[in-house]
Amino acid sequence: MSNEGTHSFTPKDGFVPDRETAIVIAEAVTRRIYGHTNIERQKPFQVSLQGEVWTIAGTLPSQKVGGTFEIQLSKIDGRVIRVTHGK
């Protein structure tokens, strides 16, 4: 199967152009792995963009014990670069 002549569109700002899109993708991926309730408890999320990589991490209330997720996404193509959950 050849890809010659196949049309593919990439938005000029990438498939994950803003923090809102990054959060939606991060929630979809991490909820499947860690569960809806666990991810909801980690709001608000910390979101940063360095170069072309979004990093989204959960927060832990000040008097809670446990860990939070962290996910890195490519701004350009939306791929998941890394997912982890710390304690």
N, C-alpha and C positions, 0 to 999 in steps of 0.2 A: 504494500500500500504506500503510495507516494503522497507527500504533502505539497507537491508542486501545484501552484495555482490556487491553493487553499487560502481563503481570505481570513485574516485574523486581526481583530481590532484591539489595540491597547490604548487606554485613555492616557492623555499626556501627563496627568498627575498620578498615574498608576491605578491599580484596581482598589487600593486602600488609601484614598487621598486624604482622609481626615480621621480625627480621633473617634468620632461617632461610628464610622464604618469599622474601625479597628476593634472597638468594643463589641459590636454586634458579632463579628467573626469570633473574637475571643470567647464570648459567652457561649456561642453555639458549640465550639470545640470543647471547652472545659466542662460544660454541663454534661456532655456525653461521657466524659472520663470520670469526673469527680462528683457528679450529681447536682441537680438543680438547687436543692436546699443549701448545700455546702457553698456553692458559688454565690448565691444570693446573700449569704451571711458575710461575704467578703467585700461587699460594697461599702463605700465607694472605691472604685478601682483607681490605681495610679497608672497614668498613661504618659508615655514619652516617645518621642521620635528622635532617633540618632541616625543621621544619614538617611538610608532607605529602609531602616528597620524600626518597626513599632514594638515597644515593650509594654505589655499590659500586665499588671500584678494586682492581686487582691490585697485588702488591708485587714488587719486583725484589730478588733476593739481592744482598747488599752488594758482591760482586766481579763481578757480571754487568753487561754493557753492553746497552742496549736500552731498550724502553719498556713501558708497561703500559696496560691498558684502563681505561676509566672509563665507567660507565653510570649514568644517573639514571632512577628509576622513580617513578611516582605511587603513593603509599600507598593512595589512595582507589580508583582504577580499574585500577591495574596497568599503565597504558600506559608505553611507553618514551618518555622525554622527550628523552634525548640519549645518544649512544654515541660514544666517541672512543678513540683509541689514540695515546699520545705516545711520544716518543723522548727 
